[in-house]
Amino acid sequence: MSITTTPPAADDKPVRPASPSVLQRYVVAPLRNGWRSLTSMRTALALLFLLAAAAIPGALLPQRPLNESKTQEYIDTHGALGRWMDRLQLFDVFASSWFTAIYVLLFISLVGCLLPRLAEHMASLRARPVPVPRNLARMPRHEEVEVDGDVGPDELAQRIQTNLRGWRSTIYRPEQSKAGTYEVSAEKGYLREFGNLVFHFALLSLLIAVAVGKMYGYEGTRGLVADGEQAMCNTSTAVYDSFRAGRLIDGTDLEPFCIRVDEFTATFLPNGQPDMYTAQMRYTPGAATSDPDTWPLTRVRVNEPLRLAGSRVYVLGNGFAPTMTVTFPDGQQRTQTVPFAPDEMSTMLSSGAMRVDPPAGMFPAEKARRQNQIGVEGIFAPSAKFDGTLLSSSSPIPKDPYVAIRVYRGDTGLDSGRPQNTYALDTSLMHSGQLRRVGQANLKPGGVLRLDDGTTVRFDGYQRWVSLQVSHDPAQVWVLVSSIVMVAGLLVSLLVKRRRVWARIRVVDDGPDGQRRTVVEVAGLARTDSAGWGDGFAEQARDLVKGADGKR
């Protein structure tokens, strides 16, 4: 046999593939590769870990939205390092540009990798189970079962498919099978991938809910004296001692409600540690249009907030508010109940200040009135303990209350328009001589300090004050639902086992006296390492070929 070849024509030249354009090489290809990298599950996991790591400075360092003064003190203490940390936005982590960038990239990565997986899963649900492999003996589980030859291969295939209840199965007829015989292919465990997708979509929903809550939520704190007289209405940011709002909240459309603390009790363990704080609180949704004494009464405790108008009202802390009465020489009185801030939480030794303006008409000249204002700085001890005349407290339980006060006369800064510390007088006014100390004393309830001009300061007793936090998060229900769905999806993805079973029906004539035998070859494959059949596969393979009467 001879082979004749035709030489190529002289003008035939090999065709070279066209080189990519500059736009394709330097713009399209890098963008495509970058998108593929960003939307991979590996990148999503790395970004999730990076987001958790980025939140660590927010937990370890003081944050400006929570405590401006403490943050500034930290910066001043650490000098240049503190200023560089401030430039890197480490004192406002959760609103920083780099934290937001990680958050947005994680969101894009999850969306980019979940949508193709969802489309692929939907396509797999519509597709037929994969054809039977050529060599079933190579599968991890393999059994051969001999069946009564009177049963035809088509009937036997139908029987196997019937016994595979709960499996997605299909029958390949001889003309469809590579082996030229009846074959059955079945799969189960599609819920595993479904649970995995549910988990990741719920995680995506959780991220969206947290972002919405941060944009439309707010938190405010306010201290109220538990005397049944002082009320707070959630109508403006001005009613709060501190207020932290979301990006899209300006404080003009707060959901209105009003609260009032009638009574507060604190219980302590024998070692003096707080056991429980309980506040008896009256409330009303909407603006206060009725007598507060007719409002519903409820009990609010630590971790048992009052839920009202989409917000939660928590009891955060407490303290003491001494009541003092200043009586001027003309007999006119001014009484104030002023919250003192705890300096020692173990003993509730507290400090505070009050400023009192003289009565109208007592000093006709404005300058004289300002020079005769009364300022009082004091320390309150629930259970007094003295070291000479130095007052301290031995217990947070009010057994023997005392105050140590220093009284000043002069300009307290009430008319200056400058913000002042609620719990202390302005020391610059003392150094400049505008405030002069005119007396000091340790007083028990009912005790009186008399000043040189006949003015008296009386310690009348004390009230308890409560620190309340109003927290509004419109997405909190979605956060809860997303968390529950995440756990459910994770459990499904962990508990459901992905398996495949194949059966090939062969009719052979190698029996005694040339009798025909029907042999069913059954193989199983677990799609995950933890989804194996164990030692029961042989019995399951024999059960597949049983008829309605239980015979093979």
C-alpha positions in Angstrom: 0.0 0.0 0.0 1.4 3.4 -1.0 0.6 6.7 0.6 0.5 9.8 -1.5 0.9 13.1 0.0 0.2 16.4 -1.6 2.9 19.0 -0.9 1.6 22.4 0.3 1.3 25.1 -2.2 4.0 27.6 -2.3 1.7 30.4 -1.3 0.2 28.5 1.7 1.4 30.0 4.9 0.6 28.9 8.5 -2.2 31.1 10.0 -1.0 32.8 13.1 -3.6 33.7 15.8 -4.4 37.3 16.0 -2.6 39.0 18.8 -4.8 40.7 21.4 -5.3 44.4 21.2 -3.8 46.8 23.6 -7.2 47.4 25.2 -7.8 43.7 25.5 -4.4 43.1 27.1 -4.1 46.0 29.5 -7.7 46.8 30.4 -10.1 44.0 29.7 -7.9 41.0 30.8 -6.8 42.6 34.1 -10.4 43.6 34.9 -11.7 40.1 34.1 -9.0 38.4 36.2 -9.5 40.9 39.0 -13.3 40.2 39.0 -12.7 36.5 39.1 -10.3 36.8 42.0 -12.6 39.1 43.9 -15.7 36.8 43.5 -14.0 33.6 44.5 -15.0 32.0 47.8 -11.4 32.1 49.0 -11.4 35.9 48.6 -14.7 36.1 50.4 -13.4 34.1 53.4 -10.2 36.2 53.5 -12.3 39.4 53.5 -14.5 38.1 56.3 -11.4 37.3 58.4 -10.0 40.7 57.6 -13.3 42.4 58.6 -13.1 40.6 62.0 -9.5 41.6 62.4 -10.2 45.2 61.5 -12.8 45.4 64.2 -10.3 44.6 66.9 -9.0 48.2 67.3 -12.6 49.3 67.7 -12.8 47.1 70.8 -9.4 47.9 72.3 -9.0 51.6 71.6 -11.4 54.4 72.9 -13.8 55.4 70.1 -14.6 59.1 69.5 -18.4 58.6 69.0 -18.6 56.9 72.4 -16.4 59.1 74.5 -14.8 62.2 73.0 -13.0 63.3 76.1 -11.4 59.9 76.8 -10.3 59.6 73.2 -8.7 63.0 73.3 -7.0 62.2 76.6 -5.6 59.0 75.0 -4.3 61.0 72.0 -2.6 63.6 74.2 -1.0 60.9 76.4 0.6 59.1 73.5 1.8 62.2 71.7 2.9 61.7 68.0 1.8 58.1 68.0 -1.7 59.1 69.1 -1.9 61.7 66.4 -0.8 59.2 63.7 -3.4 56.7 65.1 -6.0 59.4 64.8 -5.0 60.1 61.2 -5.4 56.4 60.5 -9.0 56.7 61.9 -8.3 54.1 64.6 -10.5 56.1 67.0 -13.5 55.9 64.8 -13.0 52.4 63.3 -16.5 51.5 62.2 -17.0 54.8 60.3 -13.5 54.8 58.8 -12.9 54.6 55.1 -10.8 51.5 55.2 -13.3 49.6 57.3 -16.1 50.6 54.9 -13.9 49.5 52.0 -13.5 46.0 53.5 -17.2 45.8 54.2 -18.2 46.8 50.6 -15.6 44.5 49.1 -16.9 41.6 51.2 -20.5 42.4 50.1 -19.5 42.5 46.4 -17.4 39.3 46.7 -20.3 37.4 48.3 -22.8 38.6 45.7 -20.4 37.8 42.8 -19.7 34.2 44.0 -23.2 33.3 45.2 -25.2 34.3 42.1 -23.3 31.9 39.8 -23.5 29.1 42.4 -27.2 29.7 42.7 -27.6 29.5 38.9 -25.5 26.3 38.8 -27.5 24.7 41.6 -30.8 25.5 39.8 -29.4 24.0 36.6 -28.3 20.8 38.5 -31.8 20.4 39.9 -33.2 20.3 36.3 -30.5 18.1 34.9 -30.6 14.3 34.8 -28.4 12.3 37.1 -25.0 11.6 35.6 -24.6 8.5 33.3 -23.3 5.3 34.9 -19.5 5.1 34.8 -18.0 2.4 32.5 -16.2 0.5 35.3 -18.3 0.3 38.4 -15.8 -2.0 40.1 -13.5 1.0 40.7 -16.1 2.8 42.9 -15.5 2.9 46.7 -18.6 0.7 47.2 -19.4 -2.1 44.8 -21.6 -5.1 45.0 -23.0 -7.7 42.5 -26.5 -9.2 43.2 -27.9 -12.1 41.2 -31.7 -11.9 40.5 -34.2 -14.5 39.3 -33.9 -14.7 35.5 -37.6 -14.6 35.0 -37.6 -10.8 35.7 -36.9 -8.8 32.6 -34.2 -6.1 32.6 -36.7 -3.3 32.0 -39.0 -4.5 34.8 -35.9 -4.9 37.1 -34.8 -1.3 36.3 -38.3 0.0 37.2 -38.1 -2.0 40.4 -34.8 -0.5 41.3 -36.0 3.0 40.6 -39.1 2.4 42.7 -37.0 1.3 45.6 -34.9 4.5 45.4 -37.6 6.5 47.0 -36.3 10.0 47.9 -33.6 9.9 45.3 -33.5 11.7 42.0 -33.2 8.8 39.6 -33.4 8.0 35.9 -33.3 4.9 33.7 -30.9 4.7 30.8 -32.1 2.3 28.2 -29.8 0.2 26.1 -29.8 2.6 23.2 -28.8 5.4 25.7 -26.2 3.4 27.6 -22.6 3.0 26.6 -22.7 -0.6 27.9 -25.8 -1.4 25.8 -27.9 -2.5 28.7 -30.4 -1.1 31.2 -28.8 1.2 33.8 -30.1 3.2 36.7 -28.5 6.4 37.9 -29.6 8.1 41.2 -28.5 11.0 43.3 -29.5 12.5 46.7 -28.3 15.2 49.0 -29.1 18.2 46.9 -30.2 19.9 50.1 -26.6 20.0 51.2 -25.7 22.6 48.5 -29.1 24.3 49.1 -28.2 24.7 52.8 -24.8 26.0 52.0 -26.3 28.6 49.7 -28.9 29.5 52.3 -26.1 30.0 54.9 -24.2 32.4 52.6 -27.3 34.3 51.5 -28.3 34.7 55.1 -24.8 36.0 55.9 -25.2 38.5 53.1 -28.6 39.5 54.5 -27.0 39.9 58.0 -24.4 42.2 56.6 -27.1 44.3 54.8 -29.2 44.4 58.0 -26.2 45.5 60.1 -25.4 48.3 57.6 -29.1 49.5 57.5 -29.2 49.5 61.3 -26.0 51.6 61.5 -27.4 54.1 58.9 -30.9 54.4 60.3 -30.3 53.6 64.0 -29.2 55.7 67.0 -28.3 55.5 70.6 -28.7 58.1 73.3 -28.0 58.1 77.0 -29.7 60.2 79.7 -29.6 60.3 83.5 -32.9 60.7 85.3 -33.5 61.2 89.0 -35.8 58.5 90.2 -38.1 60.8 92.1 -41.3 60.4 90.0 -41.1 64.0 88.8 -38.4 64.2 86.1 -39.6 62.8 82.7 -37.9 62.5 79.3 -39.6 62.6 75.9 -37.8 61.3 72.9 -38.6 64.2 70.6 -35.1 65.8 70.1 -31.4 65.0 70.4 -31.2 67.9 72.9 -32.9 65.7 75.6 -29.9 63.4 75.8 -26.7 63.7 77.6 -24.9 62.0 74.7 -26.4 61.0 71.4 -24.8 58.9 68.6 -26.8 58.8 65.4 -26.5 56.8 62.2 -25.4 58.3 58.9 -28.9 59.0 57.7 -30.4 60.3 61.0 -30.4 64.0 61.8 -32.5 63.8 64.9 -35.6 65.6 63.5 -37.8 62.6 63.0 -37.3 60.5 66.1 -40.2 58.2 67.1 -41.8 60.1 70.0 -42.4 58.5 73.4 -42.0 59.6 77.0 -40.6 57.8 80.1 -40.4 58.6 83.8 -38.5 56.8 86.6 -40.6 56.5 89.7 -38.4 54.3 91.8 -35.0 52.6 91.6 -33.6 49.9 93.8 -30.1 48.3 93.7 -29.3 45.0 95.4 -25.7 43.9 96.3 -23.9 40.7 97.1 -22.3 40.3 100.6 -18.9 41.4 99.1 -20.4 44.6 97.9 -20.7 43.7 94.2 -23.9 44.8 92.4 -26.4 42.0 92.1 -29.3 43.6 90.3 -30.6 47.1 89.3 -34.4 47.5 89.0 -36.3 50.6 87.9 -40.0 51.2 88.2 -40.8 53.2 85.1 -43.8 54.9 83.6 -44.1 55.3 79.9 -46.4 56.4 77.1 -46.1 56.1 73.3 -46.3 59.3 71.4 -46.1 62.8 72.9 -47.1 63.4 76.5 -50.7 64.5 76.4 -52.0 63.0 79.7 -51.1 63.1 83.4 -47.8 61.1 83.9 -49.3 59.5 86.9 -51.8 57.7 84.6 -49.1 56.2 82.4 -48.6 52.4 82.5 -46.1 51.3 85.0 -43.5 48.6 84.1 -40.3 47.1 85.6 -37.0 47.5 83.8 -34.0 45.6 84.8 -30.5 44.9 83.5 -30.9 42.9 80.2 -34.6 43.3 80.5 -35.3 46.5 78.5 -38.5 48.4 77.9 -39.5 48.0 74.3 -41.3 51.1 73.1 -42.0 52.7 69.7 -39.4 50.5 68.0 -36.7 51.4 70.6 -35.3 49.7 73.6 -34.7 51.4 76.9 -32.0 49.9 79.0 -30.8 50.5 82.6 -27.1 51.0 82.4 -26.0 52.4 85.7 -27.0 54.4 88.7 -25.7 56.8 91.3 -26.8 59.2 94.0 -28.2 62.7 93.7 -27.9 64.8 96.9 -30.6 67.4 97.5 -29.3 70.7 98.9 -31.1 73.9 99.8 -29.4 77.3 99.6 -31.1 80.0 101.8 -30.1 83.5 101.0 -29.9 86.3 103.7 -33.3 87.6 102.6 -34.9 84.2 103.4 -35.4 83.1 99.8 -34.5 79.5 99.1 -33.2 77.6 96.1 -33.4 73.7 96.2 -31.6 71.5 93.8 -31.2 67.7 93.4 -28.0 67.2 91.5 -26.7 63.8 90.2 -23.2 63.0 91.4 -20.9 60.8 89.3 -19.5 57.7 91.0 -15.7 57.9 91.4 -15.3 54.4 93.0 -17.7 51.8 91.8 -17.0 49.5 94.7 -18.1 52.0 97.3 -20.1 54.4 95.2 -18.1 57.4 96.5 -19.4 60.1 94.2 -18.6 63.7 93.3 -20.5 66.5 91.8 -21.3 70.2 91.7 -24.2 72.6 91.7 -24.5 76.3 90.7 -27.2 78.6 92.2 -28.2 82.0 91.0 -29.3 84.6 93.6 -33.0 85.5 93.7 -34.2 88.2 91.3 -34.1 91.6 92.9 -31.6 90.7 95.6 -28.8 92.4 93.6 -30.3 95.0 91.2 -27.0 95.4 89.4 -26.2 92.7 86.9 -22.5 92.6 87.8 -23.3 92.4 91.5 -25.7 89.5 90.8 -23.0 87.6 88.9 -20.4 88.2 91.6 -22.7 86.6 94.2 -23.6 83.3 92.6 -23.1 80.3 94.8 -21.1 77.2 93.6 -21.0 74.0 95.6 -18.5 71.1 95.0 -19.0 68.0 97.0 -18.3 64.4 97.7 -21.1 62.0 98.6 -20.5 58.9 100.7 -23.4 56.3 101.0 -21.7 54.8 104.1 -19.4 57.4 105.6 -16.0 56.5 106.8 -13.7 59.2 108.2 -9.9 59.5 108.4 -9.8 62.6 110.6 -12.0 65.0 108.6 -11.3 63.3 105.3 -14.5 61.6 104.0 -14.7 58.3 102.2 -17.2 55.4 101.9 -17.0 51.9 103.2 -19.9 50.4 101.2 -22.2 51.2 98.2 -25.2 50.5 100.4 -26.5 53.8 101.9 -26.3 53.2 105.6 -24.8 56.4 106.9 -24.9 59.1 104.1 -22.7 62.1 104.3 -21.5 64.9 102.0 -18.3 66.9 102.2 -18.8 70.2 100.5 -16.8 73.3 99.5 -18.9 76.4 98.9 -17.7 79.2 96.6 -19.1 82.7 95.9 -18.6 84.6 92.7 -19.1 84.1 89.0 -19.8 80.4 88.4 -20.0 80.9 84.6 -23.7 80.4 84.4 -24.1 83.4 82.1 -21.0 82.8 80.0 -22.6 80.6 77.4 -19.7 78.2 77.5 -20.3 74.5 78.0 -19.3 73.4 81.5 -18.6 70.1 83.3 -21.8 69.1 85.1 -19.9 67.4 87.9 -17.3 70.1 88.7 -16.8 73.8 88.9 -14.6 75.6 86.5 -11.1 75.7 88.1 -10.0 78.5 85.8 -12.5 80.8 87.5 -11.0 79.8 90.9 -7.5 80.6 89.8 -8.5 84.0 88.3 -10.2 84.9 91.6 -13.7 85.1 90.1 -14.7 82.2 92.4 -13.7 82.4 96.1 -14.1 79.7 98.6 -16.2 80.8 101.5 -16.8 77.7 103.5 -16.5 73.9 103.8 -18.1 71.2 106.0 -19.0 67.5 106.3 -22.8 67.3 106.6 -25.2 64.5 107.3 -28.9 64.8 106.3 -30.3 67.9 107.9 -26.8 69.4 108.5 -26.4 73.1 107.7 -23.3 75.2 106.8 -23.6 78.9 107.5 -21.6 81.4 105.4 -20.2 84.8 106.5 -23.0 86.8 104.9 -25.8 84.7 106.5 -26.3 82.4 103.5 -26.9 78.8 104.6 -26.4 75.5 102.7 -28.4 72.6 104.0 -28.0 68.9 103.0 -31.6 67.6 102.8 -31.0 64.0 101.8 -30.5 62.2 98.5 -32.3 60.5 95.6 -31.2 57.8 93.3 -30.5 58.6 89.6 -30.5 56.1 86.8 -28.5 56.1 83.6 -30.8 55.1 80.7 -29.8 54.1 77.2 -32.3 54.4 74.3 -31.3 52.2 71.4 -33.2 52.3 68.1 -32.3 49.8 65.4 -34.9 49.3 62.7 -33.1 46.2 61.3 -32.8 44.3 64.6 -35.5 41.8 63.6 -33.8 41.1 60.3 -30.5 40.6 62.1 -32.3 38.0 64.3 -34.0 36.3 61.4 -30.8 36.2 59.3 -28.9 34.7 62.2 -31.5 32.0 62.7 -31.6 31.2 59.0 -27.7 31.1 59.0 -27.7 28.4 61.7 -30.5 26.4 59.9 -28.6 26.5 56.6 -25.3 25.5 58.3 -27.0 22.6 60.1 -28.5 21.4 56.8 -25.2 21.6 55.0 -23.5 19.7 57.7 -26.1 17.0 58.3 -27.3 16.2 54.8 -25.1 13.6 52.9 -24.5 13.8 49.2 -24.5 10.4 47.6 -24.7 8.7 44.2 -25.8 5.2 43.3 -25.5 3.4 40.0 -27.0 0.1 38.9 -26.2 -1.8 35.7 -28.3 -4.8 34.7 -26.5 -7.6 32.8 -28.1 -10.8 31.4 -25.5 -13.6 31.0 -25.8 -17.2 29.7 -23.1 -18.8 31.8 -25.4 -20.6 34.2 -25.7 -24.4 34.5 -27.0 -26.0 31.3 -26.8 -22.6 29.6 -29.3 -21.0 31.8 -29.6 -17.3 31.8 -28.7 -15.3 34.8 -29.5 -11.6 35.6 -26.7 -9.9 37.5 -27.2 -6.4 38.9 -24.0 -4.5 39.5 -24.5 -1.8 42.1 -21.9 0.9 43.0 -22.0 3.8 45.4 -20.0 7.0 45.7 -20.1 9.5 48.6 -19.5 13.1 47.5 -18.0 14.0 50.8 -15.7 12.1 53.2 -18.2 12.0 56.0 -21.0 10.6 53.9 -19.8 7.0 53.6 -22.2 4.1 53.9 -20.2 2.2 56.4 -20.7 -1.6 56.4 -24.4 -1.6 55.4 -23.9 -1.0 51.7 -24.1 -4.7 50.7 -27.5 -5.0 52.4 -28.8 -1.8 50.8 -27.7 -3.1 47.4 -29.6 -6.3 47.8 -32.7 -4.4 49.0 -32.7 -2.4 45.7 -33.6 -5.4 43.6 -36.4 -6.7 45.9 -39.9 -6.8 44.5 -43.1 -6.0 46.3 -43.2 -9.5 47.7 -39.7 -9.0 49.2 -38.1 -11.6 46.8 -35.2 -11.0 44.5 
